[in-house]
């Protein structure tokens, strides 16, 4: 297994953050205080803090001619896990910024991708590579 990363970011409140990351995305909650909460984000540790303002996002990134939200973070998932998460997000009523779609079909880097915002406006991208060995193939 790859070494897990840690990412800390600002959110507007903990109740909506817990609902989104816990109930919608299915992330197990870890440690918390009155001002932050940790989640097991698909094997990685993320920490949502209320001690500052969330970073604004804009659709300023360009990937394959498509505007994507910047900044963003996310996770690489297995193909079936990606489909299950997309269904879970859809069932929750959470809107997609970019609906689940396939990029680079038939190429080594073929991938499924989707973008959404958490309740604080933080952008997330989830991806799945048809051939995971090509994650870094040019």
C-alpha positions in Angstrom: 0.0 0.0 0.0 1.2 3.5 -0.7 2.0 5.8 2.2 -1.2 7.7 3.3 -1.2 11.5 3.0 -2.5 14.0 5.4 -4.5 17.1 4.3 -5.9 19.8 6.5 -8.4 22.4 5.2 -11.0 24.9 6.4 -14.8 24.3 6.6 -17.7 26.5 7.6 -19.0 24.2 10.3 -18.6 20.7 11.7 -22.2 19.4 11.5 -22.5 19.8 7.7 -19.0 18.5 7.3 -19.7 15.4 9.3 -22.9 14.7 7.3 -21.1 15.1 4.0 -17.8 13.3 4.6 -19.4 10.7 6.9 -22.9 10.0 5.6 -22.5 10.9 1.9 -18.9 9.8 1.2 -18.8 7.1 3.8 -15.6 8.2 5.5 -15.1 7.0 9.1 -14.6 9.7 11.6 -11.5 9.8 13.7 -10.4 12.2 16.4 -12.1 15.6 16.9 -12.4 18.7 19.1 -14.8 21.6 19.0 -12.9 23.1 16.1 -11.8 20.2 13.9 -12.6 16.6 12.9 -10.4 14.0 11.2 -11.8 11.5 8.6 -10.4 8.3 7.1 -10.6 9.6 3.5 -10.2 6.4 1.5 -7.1 5.4 3.5 -5.8 8.9 4.0 -6.2 11.3 6.8 -8.0 14.6 6.2 -8.6 17.2 8.9 -11.5 19.7 8.6 -10.9 22.9 10.7 -13.4 25.7 11.5 -10.6 28.1 12.6 -10.4 29.9 9.2 -12.3 30.6 6.0 -12.6 27.9 3.3 -10.6 28.7 0.2 -12.7 30.0 -2.7 -12.8 27.8 -5.8 -13.3 28.7 -9.4 -13.5 26.6 -12.6 -10.1 27.9 -13.7 -8.3 24.6 -14.3 -8.3 23.2 -17.9 -8.2 19.4 -18.4 -8.7 18.0 -21.9 -10.6 21.3 -22.8 -12.9 21.1 -19.8 -12.9 23.7 -17.0 -12.4 22.1 -13.6 -12.6 23.6 -10.1 -9.4 24.8 -8.6 -8.1 24.2 -6.1 -9.4 20.6 -5.5 -8.3 17.4 -3.8 -9.6 13.9 -3.9 -8.8 10.2 -4.1 -8.0 7.5 -6.7 -10.5 4.7 -6.3 -10.9 1.2 -7.8 -13.3 1.1 -10.7 -16.2 -0.5 -8.8 -15.6 1.7 -5.8 -15.8 4.8 -8.1 -19.2 3.6 -9.5 -20.5 2.9 -5.9 -19.4 6.3 -4.7 -21.0 8.0 -7.7 -24.3 6.2 -7.0 -24.0 7.2 -3.3 -23.5 10.8 -4.1 -26.3 10.8 -6.6 -28.7 9.2 -4.0 -27.8 11.8 -1.4 -29.0 14.6 -3.7 -25.5 16.2 -3.8 -25.0 18.0 -7.0 -22.0 17.3 -9.2 -19.9 20.1 -10.5 -18.9 17.7 -13.3 -21.0 14.5 -13.7 -19.2 11.2 -13.6 -17.6 10.7 -17.0 -14.8 8.8 -18.9 -11.8 10.7 -20.0 -9.2 9.4 -22.5 -11.3 6.4 -23.5 -9.2 3.6 -25.1 -5.9 5.2 -24.1 -3.5 4.0 -21.4 -4.7 6.8 -19.1 -8.4 6.0 -19.5 -10.1 7.2 -16.4 -13.5 7.8 -14.8 -13.7 11.2 -13.0 -16.3 13.3 -11.2 -16.2 16.6 -9.3 -18.3 17.9 -6.5 -18.3 20.5 -3.7 -18.5 19.8 0.0 -21.0 22.1 2.0 -18.2 24.6 2.6 -17.4 24.9 -1.2 -14.2 22.8 -1.1 -13.9 21.1 -4.5 -13.2 17.3 -4.6 -12.3 15.1 -7.6 -12.6 11.3 -7.5 -10.9 9.3 -10.2 -10.5 5.7 -11.2 -8.1 4.4 -13.8 -9.2 1.5 -16.0 -5.5 0.4 -15.9 -4.1 1.6 -12.6 -0.5 0.9 -13.7 -0.9 3.9 -16.1 -1.7 6.5 -13.4 1.5 8.4 -14.3 1.8 7.4 -18.0 2.4 10.4 -20.2 
